[in-house]
Amino acid sequence: MSKAKLIKDINKPFYQNIALNTMLYRKCQRLTQNDLAEMAGISKSFLAAIESPGNIKPCSLETLFDIARALHCDPGQLLVSPDASKLSLIELP
Protein backbone atom coordinates (compact mmCIF):
# COMPACT_ATOMS: atom_id res chain seq x y z
CA MET A 1 0.00 0.00 0.00
CA SER A 2 1.33 3.44 -0.95
CA LYS A 3 2.23 5.87 1.80
CA ALA A 4 1.68 8.91 -0.45
CA LYS A 5 -0.11 11.70 1.38
CA LEU A 6 -3.59 12.38 0.08
CA ILE A 7 -4.54 16.02 -0.26
CA LYS A 8 -8.15 16.82 0.51
CA ASP A 9 -9.81 18.90 -2.21
CA ILE A 10 -10.90 21.43 0.40
CA ASN A 11 -7.22 22.08 1.29
CA LYS A 12 -5.87 22.45 -2.25
CA PRO A 13 -6.42 26.23 -2.37
CA PHE A 14 -4.15 26.64 0.67
CA TYR A 15 -1.35 24.73 -1.06
CA GLN A 16 -1.85 26.84 -4.18
CA ASN A 17 -1.70 30.00 -2.05
CA ILE A 18 1.55 28.79 -0.46
CA ALA A 19 2.97 28.15 -3.93
CA LEU A 20 2.00 31.53 -5.36
CA ASN A 21 2.87 33.57 -2.25
CA THR A 22 6.25 31.90 -1.83
CA MET A 23 7.07 32.65 -5.44
CA LEU A 24 5.72 36.21 -5.16
CA TYR A 25 7.62 37.08 -1.96
CA ARG A 26 10.78 35.49 -3.37
CA LYS A 27 10.60 37.41 -6.65
CA CYS A 28 9.75 40.69 -4.90
CA GLN A 29 12.94 40.24 -2.86
CA ARG A 30 14.89 39.35 -6.03
CA LEU A 31 15.86 35.96 -4.67
CA THR A 32 16.49 32.94 -6.84
CA GLN A 33 15.13 29.54 -5.92
CA ASN A 34 18.70 28.60 -5.00
CA ASP A 35 18.95 31.61 -2.67
CA LEU A 36 15.67 30.91 -0.88
CA ALA A 37 16.25 27.17 -0.66
CA GLU A 38 19.63 27.75 0.96
CA MET A 39 18.20 30.33 3.38
CA ALA A 40 15.33 27.99 4.34
CA GLY A 41 17.57 24.92 4.60
CA ILE A 42 15.78 22.90 1.93
CA SER A 43 16.77 21.66 -1.51
CA LYS A 44 16.10 23.71 -4.62
CA SER A 45 14.09 20.84 -6.10
CA PHE A 46 11.84 20.72 -3.01
CA LEU A 47 11.31 24.48 -3.16
CA ALA A 48 10.52 24.26 -6.88
CA ALA A 49 7.92 21.59 -6.10
CA ILE A 50 6.39 23.73 -3.32
CA GLU A 51 6.22 26.73 -5.69
CA SER A 52 4.37 24.77 -8.37
CA PRO A 53 0.66 25.67 -7.95
CA GLY A 54 -0.44 23.00 -10.42
CA ASN A 55 1.52 20.20 -8.75
CA ILE A 56 0.70 20.31 -5.04
CA LYS A 57 3.62 19.29 -2.83
CA PRO A 58 2.85 19.00 0.88
CA CYS A 59 5.41 20.36 3.31
CA SER A 60 5.69 20.28 7.07
CA LEU A 61 4.89 23.24 9.26
CA GLU A 62 8.59 23.40 10.12
CA THR A 63 9.39 23.86 6.42
CA LEU A 64 6.65 26.48 6.05
CA PHE A 65 8.05 28.35 9.07
CA ASP A 66 11.60 28.15 7.67
CA ILE A 67 10.45 29.53 4.30
CA ALA A 68 8.49 32.34 5.96
CA ARG A 69 11.45 33.24 8.18
CA ALA A 70 13.74 33.35 5.13
CA LEU A 71 11.23 35.61 3.36
CA HIS A 72 10.85 37.84 6.46
CA CYS A 73 7.10 37.31 6.61
CA ASP A 74 4.57 35.76 8.92
CA PRO A 75 3.75 32.15 7.98
CA GLY A 76 0.06 33.11 7.77
CA GLN A 77 0.85 35.46 4.90
CA LEU A 78 1.78 32.45 2.78
CA LEU A 79 -1.64 30.86 3.35
CA VAL A 80 -3.92 33.71 2.26
CA SER A 81 -4.97 34.48 -1.30
CA PRO A 82 -2.15 36.36 -3.01
CA ASP A 83 -2.48 40.05 -3.81
CA ALA A 84 -4.04 40.03 -7.29
CA SER A 85 -2.29 43.28 -8.23
CA LYS A 86 1.12 41.60 -7.78
CA LEU A 87 0.41 38.31 -9.53
CA SER A 88 1.71 39.78 -12.79
CA LEU A 89 5.20 39.56 -11.24
CA ILE A 90 4.96 35.77 -11.34
CA GLU A 91 5.60 33.91 -14.56
CA LEU A 92 3.50 30.76 -14.40
CA PRO A 93 4.32 27.78 -16.59
C-alpha positions, 0 to 999 in steps of 0.5 A: 500500500502506498504511503503517499499523502492524500490532499483533501480537495478542500485544502488544495487552495491553501497549497496553491496560495503557499505556492503563489505567495512563496514565489511572489515574496521570493521574486519581490525580494529578487531571490532565486530559488537557489537563494531561498532554498539555501536560506530555508535549509531545503533543496532547490528541487523541493522548493521548486515543487512547493512553488508549483501551484499545479503540482501540489507538494505537501510540506511540514509546518517546520518547512513552512516556518523556515520559508516564511522566516527566510522571506521575512514574513509571517507564515500566515501570509503564505496561506492567504490568497495572493495580492491580485495586483502583484500576480503579474510579477509571477511567470507561471508555466 
